[in-house]
Amino acid sequence: MYADAAPFSRTVSIYLPLASRAIPIPDVNREDALLVAILRDVNVYFGTDKVRSEDLSSQILERLKDRSVERKIYIKADARARFGMVKDVLDAIHSTGIEKIAFLTDDGNRWH
C-alpha cells in the first residue's frame, strides 16, 4: 500500500512494508516528531528537508538542541529501498546517541 509521505512532501509516495501486527504510534503525528523518510530512489528526508545520509546525524543533533524534542526517531522506509541505504541511515541515527527508533509500517488499513 502506498502512503502519503507527508510531512516530507505532498508529491512523494512511499510503499511501506506490510506488518500483520502493527501497533498504532500516535506520537508520530506530533509537530516536533523526528521523522526520517527513505525513498525507493535512495533520497532521504529529515522532516521536510531532503538530506544526504552523511549529513543526517548533524541535522538530528541540531534538532536535539531543543530539549523538548522527544529523543526518538520515526522512520518511513520504502519497502523497495536498498538495505544499504537503510543501514546508512540507522548508523547515522545511532551516532547521535538516539536508541529509540520506530519503523512505520502498513497493516493494510493505515500506517503505524
C-alpha positions in Angstrom: 0.0 0.0 0.0 1.2 3.5 -0.8 1.3 6.0 2.0 1.5 9.7 1.6 5.0 10.7 2.7 3.6 13.9 4.4 5.0 15.9 6.1 8.0 15.1 3.8 6.4 16.1 0.5 2.9 16.2 -0.9 4.1 14.7 -4.1 6.1 11.7 -2.8 4.7 8.3 -2.1 6.3 5.6 0.0 5.4 1.9 -0.3 5.5 0.9 3.4 6.3 -2.6 4.4 3.3 -4.6 5.5 3.1 -5.8 9.1 0.3 -8.0 10.3 0.7 -6.9 13.9 1.4 -3.2 13.6 0.9 -1.1 16.6 -0.5 2.4 16.3 2.0 5.1 17.2 0.1 8.3 17.9 3.3 10.3 18.8 4.4 10.2 15.1 1.8 12.9 14.5 3.4 15.3 17.0 4.5 18.5 15.4 8.1 18.1 16.9 8.4 14.3 16.0 11.7 13.4 14.4 10.8 11.8 11.1 13.1 10.3 8.5 11.9 9.0 5.2 14.0 6.7 2.9 12.6 6.6 -0.6 13.0 3.9 -3.2 15.2 6.2 -5.2 17.6 6.5 -2.2 16.6 10.0 -1.4 16.4 10.7 2.4 14.3 13.3 4.1 14.6 14.6 7.6 11.3 16.3 8.4 10.5 18.2 5.3 14.2 18.6 4.2 15.9 16.4 1.7 19.3 15.5 3.2 22.3 13.4 2.3 22.6 10.3 4.5 26.1 11.5 5.6 24.6 14.8 6.8 21.7 13.3 8.7 23.5 12.9 12.1 24.4 16.6 12.2 20.8 17.6 11.3 19.5 15.4 14.0 21.9 16.8 16.6 20.9 20.3 15.6 17.2 19.4 16.3 18.1 17.7 19.6 19.5 21.1 20.9 15.8 21.8 21.6 15.5 19.8 24.9 11.7 19.5 24.5 12.1 17.3 21.4 11.5 13.6 22.1 14.7 11.5 21.7 13.1 9.1 19.3 13.2 8.7 15.6 10.4 7.5 13.4 11.4 6.0 10.1 9.3 5.7 6.9 11.4 3.4 4.7 10.0 2.4 1.3 9.8 -1.4 1.2 11.8 -1.3 -2.0 14.6 0.8 -0.7 18.1 -0.7 -0.7 19.1 -2.2 2.6 22.4 -0.5 2.4 20.7 2.9 2.4 18.6 1.9 5.4 21.7 0.7 7.2 23.5 4.0 6.5 20.5 5.9 7.9 20.5 3.7 11.0 24.2 4.2 11.5 23.8 8.0 11.3 20.9 7.8 13.8 22.9 5.6 16.2 25.9 8.0 16.0 23.7 10.7 17.6 23.1 8.6 20.7 19.4 8.0 20.0 18.4 4.5 20.8 14.7 4.7 20.4 13.8 4.1 16.7 10.4 3.1 15.3 9.9 1.9 11.8 6.5 2.8 10.4 4.6 0.0 8.6 1.3 -0.6 7.0 -1.3 -3.1 8.2 -3.4 -2.7 5.0 -5.7 -0.1 6.6 -3.4 2.6 7.9 0.3 3.2 8.7 1.7 2.6 12.1 
